[in-house]
Amino acid sequence: MGNTYQLAEHFISINGEGQMAGALALFLRFAGCNLRCDWCDTAWACGKDAPHETVTLSRIMQIAEDAVRQGVRNVTLTGGEPLLQENIGELIKRLGGTLGLRVEIETNGAVPLKPFLPCGACFTMDYKLPSSRMEQHMCTENFALLHEFDTVKFVCGSRADVFRAKEIAAQYKPRCPMYLSPVFGRIDPAEIVEIMKEQQMGDFRLQLQLHKFIWDPNARGV
Ligand code: SF4
C-alpha cells in the first residue's frame, strides 16, 4: 500500500503564526502527540484515539495539487506532532520538491530535528515553558540546528514563562526569529509587552495567534 499517514483534518486558511503569518496555506493536521501540554488547544488531535483518516502519500499529493490550483503557495504540517508520522520526511520532500510549495513544520520541540534537516522545510519550533508542564521534554540540541528561515515560538501562559523565555534565549542563542506567543485567555498580551520593555527583550517579537481573533477561538478547520 506504500506510505500512509494519520490525517486528522486538512483545510486552506491563513497561517495564524510564524514567519508566514497572514499568508494562505494548506494545513495538514496529523493525529497523535508525544506531549500533553496543560493548555493544549488541539487536545482532540493528540490521543491514540484521535479521529483521523489513514491516507496514502498520493492522496495527500492530490489534496496539495488541488490547493496549488487554488493559488496556495504554502503548506503547514501541524498536529498533534507531525514529525511522529512514519515516513513524514518523504512527504515533506514531495510537497516541496514536486509541487514547489514552501513547507512549514509546526513542531513541539520534543522531537530531534536533525533527521529532517535534509528535507528542505522550515521549522516553527515551540519551546514549551513551565506553565505547559512539558519543559523537561524539550530537545535543546535543536536550537543549534535552526536557521534564519526558521522560528522559535515561546508559548507563554504566565508571566514566569516570559522570564524563562529570556533565560532560554540567552543560553541557546538561536539564529532565527524568536516569537512570544500568549496562550489565548491565559495571559493578557499587554502584560507580555510590559515585561518585554522592562526586561529589554528587544530580540523577541510578540505574536498573537491570528486565527483566534478572526474566528471563534475554539473553531476547528480555520
Ligand atoms: S505539543 Fe502541541 S499538540 Fe501536543 S499537547 Fe502540546 S500543544 Fe497540544
Residues whose N, C-alpha, C, O or C-beta is under 5 A from the ligand:
A	BS01	SF4	C33 L35 R36 C37 C40 D41 T42 G79 G80 N108
